[in-house]
């Protein structure tokens, strides 16, 4: 019964135990690597700044193109700012991106830019295109591993699982949003479940999320989906920006390896990155801390990258990436929250 109720926590704890085991078994090699930090190529790390800027440019243009498909012209500056805010929200709250989706809807609605339902669908479509475009990188990753002689049963299995998950998530999403009744049934159930969870902690609030209002949002959600579906030929440009966003994330990890003077097969990084980010779907820790590093290390070890290298590099990547991205997002998030409070007073 305990396992059934807390399966996410159990998986997370087991994954971190594995990480501790990896750290312990390779502790001498890791210490040797850390002692050589003075030999890191700082010029390579500087490349992270333009790569991250390009990543946010790709995300912003992806949003802008999707909104244009449904007839909304939003400024590049406002969407770039929101993308930074979302990065902070998704890194701080362990909710598999759900908090980010909700925040995106509230942010645009409070700014009187457009309806919550339309904003939520655009955010989900953005995530969907990001997942689908990653399929291209998985194929490239397997080919890169094959070319480098690193393809084995584990790498094929990982690539197969990732591709299957991406396909299943896409099919399920299309099936649900393809029908107004299915949308109302699915999201209605999710809304009622959320209300019950909230009521457990706030006894005097039986309906924190208004069901009637939520159903209006669902209808708007479906109407926006139909607009996107009727303009499928215009989704190529957003898809390419989603691919660019994924590619820059992979390059950011690879640059840190270059800073450590390690020339690893980029195919292994692609597969490890995919697995680590999917772990966010079940992570109960902010930003997948611990779980992300463990899975990156385990998958990379399976394709020939020693943990004494991959673990310090992954930690370095996470630390630098957080320093670059989270503070600007936090500042902009606080400004937006304070502005919303002042508008409501």
C-alpha positions as CSV (number, residue, x, y, z in Angstrom):
1,X,0.0,0.0,0.0
2,X,2.8,2.4,0.9
3,X,4.6,1.6,-2.4
4,X,1.4,2.2,-4.3
5,X,0.7,5.6,-2.7
6,X,4.3,6.9,-2.8
7,X,5.8,5.2,-5.9
8,X,7.3,8.4,-7.2
9,X,9.1,9.0,-3.9
10,X,10.3,5.4,-3.8
11,X,11.7,5.6,-7.4
12,X,13.4,8.9,-6.6
13,X,15.0,7.5,-3.4
14,X,16.2,4.4,-5.2
15,X,17.7,6.5,-8.0
16,X,19.6,8.7,-5.5
17,X,20.8,5.5,-3.7
18,X,22.3,4.4,-7.0
19,X,23.9,7.8,-7.4
20,X,25.4,7.5,-4.0
21,X,26.7,4.1,-4.9
22,X,28.3,5.4,-8.1
23,X,29.9,8.3,-6.2
24,X,31.3,6.0,-3.6
25,X,32.7,3.4,-6.0
26,X,34.4,6.1,-8.1
27,X,35.3,8.5,-5.3
28,X,39.0,8.4,-5.9
29,X,38.7,9.0,-9.6
30,X,36.2,11.8,-9.0
31,X,38.5,13.5,-6.5
32,X,41.3,13.3,-9.0
33,X,39.1,15.0,-11.6
34,X,38.0,17.7,-9.1
35,X,41.6,18.4,-8.2
36,X,42.3,19.2,-11.8
37,X,39.6,21.9,-12.0
38,X,42.3,24.5,-12.4
39,X,43.0,23.0,-15.8
40,X,39.4,23.6,-17.1
41,X,39.2,25.5,-20.3
42,X,37.4,28.7,-19.2
43,X,37.1,29.9,-22.8
44,X,34.9,26.8,-23.6
45,X,32.6,27.6,-20.6
46,X,32.1,31.2,-21.9
47,X,30.5,29.6,-24.9
48,X,27.6,28.7,-22.6
49,X,26.4,32.3,-22.6
50,X,25.7,32.6,-26.4
51,X,24.4,29.1,-26.5
52,X,21.9,29.8,-23.7
53,X,20.9,33.1,-25.4
54,X,20.3,31.2,-28.6
55,X,18.2,28.6,-26.7
56,X,15.9,31.4,-25.3
57,X,15.7,32.9,-28.7
58,X,14.5,29.6,-30.1
59,X,12.0,29.2,-27.4
60,X,10.7,32.7,-27.8
61,X,10.3,32.3,-31.6
62,X,8.6,29.0,-31.0
63,X,6.0,30.7,-28.9
64,X,5.7,33.6,-31.3
65,X,5.1,31.3,-34.3
66,X,2.5,29.2,-32.5
67,X,0.6,32.2,-31.4
68,X,0.7,33.6,-35.0
69,X,-0.9,30.4,-36.3
70,X,-4.0,31.0,-34.1
71,X,-4.1,34.7,-35.0
72,X,-2.3,36.3,-32.0
73,X,0.6,38.7,-32.6
74,X,2.7,38.8,-29.5
75,X,5.9,40.8,-29.1
76,X,9.2,39.1,-29.1
77,X,10.3,41.0,-25.9
78,X,7.3,40.0,-23.8
79,X,7.6,36.3,-24.8
80,X,11.4,36.3,-24.2
81,X,10.7,37.6,-20.7
82,X,8.0,35.0,-20.0
83,X,10.3,32.2,-21.2
84,X,12.9,33.3,-18.6
85,X,10.2,33.4,-15.9
86,X,9.0,29.9,-16.9
87,X,12.5,28.6,-16.6
88,X,12.6,29.7,-13.0
89,X,9.2,28.3,-12.2
90,X,9.9,24.9,-13.8
91,X,13.3,24.6,-12.0
92,X,12.0,25.6,-8.5
93,X,8.7,23.6,-8.5
94,X,8.9,19.8,-8.9
95,X,5.8,19.3,-11.0
96,X,6.9,17.9,-14.3
97,X,6.2,21.2,-16.0
98,X,2.6,21.3,-14.8
99,X,3.2,24.4,-12.7
100,X,4.9,26.0,-15.7
101,X,1.8,25.4,-17.8
102,X,-0.5,26.9,-15.2
103,X,1.8,29.9,-14.7
104,X,2.0,30.5,-18.4
105,X,-1.8,30.7,-18.6
106,X,-2.2,32.9,-15.6
107,X,0.7,35.2,-16.8
108,X,-0.9,35.9,-20.1
109,X,-4.4,36.1,-18.7
110,X,-3.4,38.5,-16.0
111,X,-1.6,40.6,-18.5
112,X,-4.9,40.7,-20.5
113,X,-3.0,39.4,-23.5
114,X,-5.3,36.4,-24.3
115,X,-7.5,33.8,-22.6
116,X,-6.2,31.2,-20.2
117,X,-7.4,28.2,-22.3
118,X,-5.6,29.4,-25.4
119,X,-2.4,30.1,-23.5
120,X,-2.4,26.7,-21.9
121,X,-2.8,24.9,-25.2
122,X,0.0,27.0,-26.7
123,X,2.3,26.0,-23.9
124,X,1.3,22.3,-24.2
125,X,1.9,22.5,-28.0
126,X,5.3,24.0,-27.4
127,X,6.2,21.1,-25.1
128,X,4.7,18.7,-27.6
129,X,6.8,20.0,-30.5
130,X,9.9,20.0,-28.3
131,X,9.3,16.3,-27.5
132,X,8.6,15.4,-31.2
133,X,11.6,17.3,-32.5
134,X,13.7,15.3,-30.0
135,X,13.0,12.2,-32.0
136,X,15.2,13.7,-34.7
137,X,18.1,14.1,-32.2
138,X,17.6,10.5,-31.0
139,X,18.0,9.2,-34.5
140,X,21.1,11.4,-34.9
141,X,22.4,10.2,-31.6
142,X,22.1,6.5,-32.4
143,X,23.9,7.1,-35.8
144,X,26.7,9.1,-34.0
145,X,27.1,6.2,-31.5
146,X,27.2,3.7,-34.4
147,X,29.8,5.7,-36.2
148,X,31.9,5.9,-33.1
149,X,31.6,2.2,-32.4
150,X,29.6,2.7,-29.1
151,X,26.3,1.2,-30.1
152,X,25.3,-1.7,-27.7
153,X,22.2,-3.3,-26.4
154,X,21.7,-0.7,-23.7
155,X,22.0,2.3,-26.1
156,X,19.5,0.7,-28.5
157,X,17.1,-0.1,-25.5
158,X,17.3,3.5,-24.2
159,X,16.7,4.9,-27.7
160,X,13.8,2.6,-28.2
161,X,12.2,3.5,-24.8
162,X,12.6,7.2,-25.4
163,X,11.1,7.0,-28.9
164,X,8.2,4.9,-27.7
165,X,7.5,7.3,-24.8
166,X,7.5,10.3,-27.2
167,X,5.2,8.5,-29.6
168,X,2.7,7.4,-26.9
169,X,2.6,10.8,-25.3
170,X,1.9,12.4,-28.7
171,X,-0.9,9.9,-29.6
172,X,-2.6,10.2,-26.1
173,X,-2.5,14.0,-26.3
174,X,-4.0,14.1,-29.9
175,X,-6.6,11.6,-28.8
176,X,-7.7,13.6,-25.8
177,X,-7.8,17.1,-27.4
178,X,-9.4,15.8,-30.6
179,X,-12.8,15.6,-28.9
180,X,-14.6,18.3,-26.8
181,X,-16.2,15.6,-24.6
182,X,-12.8,13.9,-24.0
183,X,-11.2,17.1,-23.1
184,X,-14.0,18.0,-20.6
185,X,-13.9,14.5,-19.1
186,X,-10.2,14.3,-18.7
187,X,-9.5,17.8,-17.5
188,X,-12.7,17.8,-15.5
189,X,-11.4,14.8,-13.7
190,X,-8.0,16.4,-13.2
191,X,-9.7,19.6,-11.8
192,X,-11.9,17.7,-9.4
193,X,-8.9,15.6,-8.2
194,X,-6.8,18.8,-7.7
195,X,-9.6,20.4,-5.7
196,X,-9.8,17.3,-3.4
197,X,-6.0,17.4,-2.8
198,X,-6.2,21.2,-2.0
199,X,-9.2,20.6,0.3
200,X,-7.2,18.1,2.2
201,X,-4.8,20.9,3.3
202,X,-7.4,23.7,3.2
203,X,-10.6,22.3,4.7
204,X,-12.6,25.5,4.1
205,X,-12.0,25.5,0.3
206,X,-14.0,22.6,-1.3
207,X,-13.7,24.2,-4.8
208,X,-10.5,26.2,-5.1
209,X,-10.7,25.8,-8.9
210,X,-14.1,26.8,-10.1
211,X,-15.5,23.9,-12.2
212,X,-17.8,26.0,-14.3
213,X,-15.0,28.4,-15.2
214,X,-12.6,25.5,-15.9
215,X,-15.1,24.0,-18.4
216,X,-15.1,27.4,-20.3
217,X,-11.3,27.2,-20.4
218,X,-11.5,23.6,-21.7
219,X,-13.9,24.8,-24.5
220,X,-11.5,27.6,-25.4
221,X,-8.7,25.0,-25.3
222,X,-10.5,22.8,-27.8
223,X,-11.3,25.7,-30.2
224,X,-7.6,26.7,-30.2
225,X,-6.6,23.2,-31.0
226,X,-8.9,23.1,-34.0
227,X,-7.4,26.3,-35.2
228,X,-3.9,24.8,-35.0
229,X,-5.1,21.6,-36.6
230,X,-6.6,23.5,-39.6
231,X,-3.2,25.2,-40.1
232,X,-0.9,22.2,-39.8
233,X,1.1,23.5,-42.8
234,X,2.2,26.4,-40.7
235,X,3.7,24.3,-37.9
236,X,7.0,23.6,-39.8
237,X,8.6,26.8,-38.6
238,X,7.7,26.2,-34.9
239,X,9.0,22.6,-35.2
240,X,12.3,23.9,-36.5
241,X,12.6,26.3,-33.6
242,X,11.8,23.5,-31.2
243,X,14.5,21.4,-32.8
244,X,16.9,24.4,-32.3
245,X,15.9,24.7,-28.7
246,X,16.8,21.0,-28.1
247,X,20.0,21.2,-30.0
248,X,21.3,24.2,-28.0
249,X,20.5,22.3,-24.8
250,X,22.6,19.4,-26.0
251,X,25.4,21.7,-27.1
252,X,25.4,23.3,-23.7
253,X,26.2,20.0,-22.0
254,X,28.8,19.1,-24.7
255,X,30.6,22.5,-24.2
256,X,31.2,21.6,-20.5
257,X,32.8,18.3,-21.6
258,X,35.0,20.3,-23.9
259,X,35.9,22.6,-20.9
260,X,37.1,19.4,-19.2
261,X,39.1,18.5,-22.3
262,X,36.9,15.5,-22.9
263,X,35.8,14.6,-26.4
264,X,32.9,12.2,-25.8
265,X,30.4,10.9,-28.4
266,X,27.6,13.4,-28.6
267,X,25.2,10.5,-29.2
268,X,25.6,9.4,-25.6
269,X,24.9,12.9,-24.4
270,X,21.7,13.0,-26.4
271,X,20.4,9.7,-25.0
272,X,21.5,10.6,-21.4
273,X,19.9,14.1,-21.7
274,X,16.6,12.6,-22.9
275,X,16.4,10.1,-20.1
276,X,17.4,12.6,-17.4
277,X,14.7,15.1,-18.6
278,X,12.0,12.5,-18.8
279,X,12.8,11.8,-15.1
280,X,11.3,15.2,-14.4
281,X,7.9,13.6,-15.0
282,X,8.3,11.6,-11.8
283,X,10.8,13.7,-9.8
284,X,9.6,15.0,-6.5
285,X,12.7,17.2,-6.1
286,X,13.1,20.7,-7.6
287,X,14.8,20.5,-11.0
288,X,15.1,16.8,-10.5
289,X,18.2,17.3,-8.3
290,X,20.0,14.0,-7.7
291,X,17.8,12.0,-10.1
292,X,19.0,14.0,-13.1
293,X,22.7,13.6,-12.2
294,X,22.2,9.9,-11.5
295,X,20.5,9.0,-14.7
296,X,22.9,11.1,-16.8
297,X,25.8,9.3,-15.2
298,X,24.3,5.8,-15.6
299,X,23.3,6.2,-19.2
300,X,26.6,7.7,-20.2
301,X,28.5,4.9,-18.4
302,X,26.4,2.4,-20.5
303,X,27.8,4.0,-23.7
304,X,31.4,4.1,-22.5
305,X,31.8,7.4,-20.6
306,X,33.4,6.9,-17.2
307,X,31.5,8.2,-14.2
308,X,34.7,9.8,-12.9
309,X,34.3,12.2,-15.9
310,X,30.5,12.3,-16.5
311,X,29.5,13.0,-12.9
312,X,31.7,16.1,-12.3
313,X,30.8,17.4,-15.8
314,X,27.1,16.9,-15.2
315,X,27.3,18.7,-11.8
316,X,29.3,21.5,-13.3
317,X,26.8,21.9,-16.1
318,X,23.9,22.0,-13.7
319,X,25.6,24.6,-11.4
320,X,26.6,26.9,-14.3
321,X,23.3,26.6,-16.1
322,X,21.5,27.5,-12.8
323,X,23.7,30.5,-12.3
324,X,23.1,31.7,-15.8
325,X,19.4,31.1,-16.1
326,X,17.6,31.1,-12.7
327,X,18.5,34.5,-11.2
328,X,17.2,36.5,-14.2
329,X,14.1,34.4,-14.2
330,X,13.6,34.9,-10.5
331,X,13.9,38.7,-10.8
332,X,11.4,38.8,-13.7
333,X,9.0,36.4,-11.9
334,X,9.0,38.6,-8.7
335,X,8.3,41.7,-10.8
336,X,5.4,40.0,-12.5
337,X,3.9,38.7,-9.3
338,X,4.2,42.1,-7.6
339,X,2.6,43.8,-10.6
340,X,-0.3,41.3,-10.5
341,X,-0.8,42.0,-6.8
342,X,-0.8,45.7,-7.3
343,X,-3.3,45.4,-10.2
344,X,-5.6,43.3,-8.0
345,X,-5.5,45.8,-5.1
